[in-house]
Amino acid sequence: LHSSASGADLRPALNPTTSKVITTPIQLLSSDERDRIDQLVRARSEARWNGDYTSADEIRASIDKTRVVIPWNHILQTMSIEDKGILIDCTSQDQDIDLEYKVMVTDIPRSDGGGSQWELVPTNTPLVKKTEQREENILQLAHAALGMAASASERGIDADKEILNELISRAEGRLRVLKQRKEMSIFFPGAAAAAGELHGRKAADAILWFALSGAGTTENSMDMFNDLIDIATEELQRFGMNSSCRAKDVLHIVERVAMAGIVGESSKRLYRVAASCLETKMESYGSQEGIINETSYNADEDESSSIDYGSIIESLRDFSFGLHSDRSLLGLWRFSTRQRKQRAFFQNAARHFDGKFRQDDTTSDQLSSRSLGMNCGNPDKYNWSAMFEDPGRPLVVDVGCGMGVSLLGLASSNNGSGQLSSDSTAMQMNWNGCNFIGVDLSNLAIGYAQSVCSRWGLGDLNFVVDSAENCLDRISETYPGQVALVMLQFPTPYRFESIAKYNEDHTIDVTTDTPPSVVKRGFNSQLPEGAASDDFMVTKRLLSQIHDIVSKRDGQLLIQSNCEDVAVHMRNVATTELDFQSVPFSNTVTSLVAATQRAQRWVESGGERAIGKGWSEEPLLPLGGRTETEVACLLDGKPVHRCLLRAS
């Protein structure tokens, strides 16, 4: 908005009918007007430099009386937004108004080279509309979209796409308003008063919330995502280099965009800017190896953790940073787990939607108003020709897939056969030649997974909301190709039971990573009561269904859990009560540390260890096939118990 008094950076007059970049009203002045003001400012600076303050004051008085007039229609021609009536009271008569500016001078200290700068400041803004208190906020609309999806999921129904698209359209309208405010602020600084609603990481939060709601499969929603990413990029450019902005603050922004599964040129620009910001932080922190000790990402944890920013910067630079990066998966894990904080967040979002946006009388508290059974077992959802480009390919099934990140990684691999685990003799899979299907009872999780799948254009991947049993029945009865692999990855564990209490009434109440203070308050009461409970997903009947499917054409069953007792139970049922056999590994587990309270209790009660033949020390899936739970365990130094079974 200002020009140097030395005249060194004065630019030639721009024709407003052809110029595409207008950053200051000074650009709309004629060369004679700019030269006249610049000469006055320069003369005053020289007088002050020579100690002639009397002359400097006289020149300053002359500058203060100077008024610059710019015709309103001259300004209109520089604006790119078509609907100029959103923020501007402009009638056909208004376009003949001349807008008046005064000259504001800022002196530069001698220690910084001396001289002065000047800018044009409007004396009034008669055409700019005042900001309404009731104007919609982008973050509120994103929160409402997530609340709508969470509310529908709690009732066992899909999110209403019409309502979601309406919220997206309203967000797009709001973004147009903010764009115009920013553009108008070149001429009227007060016009951008409300643009701060997306300062900091707010744009990134809105991106993630809209993505979790299932948005992102239409051109309108992609435009919204790209606009929000551009705003997040501008925010990093504005404050990312400041000392008040921590390295973690930069990381949180790119993590949220990656967690949303947004890819493209907009996200690449963001990653480049973020990398530059982080490099500046590394220099200011004096980090030689890119390692910084900062408070852990999880706000609920009091301990500190070391973050390898050097590796993160490298991944941002080469654009390998994304949904399947460790930090992104860790963040997604916190949203996908049923922790008290996250449950409260989703419930609050649902109440927000119910209170301000719902069109009918049903609220999220009326969970029994729609039966889950109405949405499960629908044969129309298993139209294989519509689901897959080639329904004859071998099928990979993820039962209880959650947010679907494992299948998203496997299906999007450019060369899956080259990303096999180190023990490739155990699982010979040509991932590029497979179809993939994920099934889960959570409408919210499947909505997110399917929206990412659609944005990425994965024609060999699909997700369905259904019970595991219904899905496997349909696959067994109608899928035209081979079922190559069924995956049971980290099913919600049942409440811990010692060997003495196995298959009896269960009184011990300890979950996988739950501290005793939480257990006493009963926050794991939502877990199935025990291994024999019908509420535990992996029943003998389910394993029997899987056996029938994979035995037809030499398919396999992958079992993974972070609870040792749960992993042992699933494998024992499959191998002792059904005709599954363990696949041997060259790199088996030889020892285990009981890293959780649950594992310690299992060992103390004499439980069978997940050690020896059939238990793999190494991951069995490609790097991109890791689930968010697996990454959370690995980063926390906790074991993952893996086995691969083959039907005899």
PyMOL commands that set and color helices and strands:
alter all, ss='L'
color gray80, all
select helices_A, chain A and resi 25-28+31-49+53-65+72-76+94-96+110-112+138-154+161-184+189-192+195-198+202-212+219-239+247-259+265-285+309-317+326-336+340-356+367-369+372-375+379-382+384-387+405-411+416-419+431-433+443-456+468-478+499-501+516-519+540-550+564-577+597-604+623-625+628-635
alter helices_A, ss='H'
color red, helices_A
select strands_A, chain A and resi 2-4+67-71+98-107+116-122+291-295+304-308+395-399+435-440+461-465+483-489+556-561+580-582+588-589+612-616+641-647
alter strands_A, ss='S'
color yellow, strands_A
deselect
rebuild
show_as cartoon
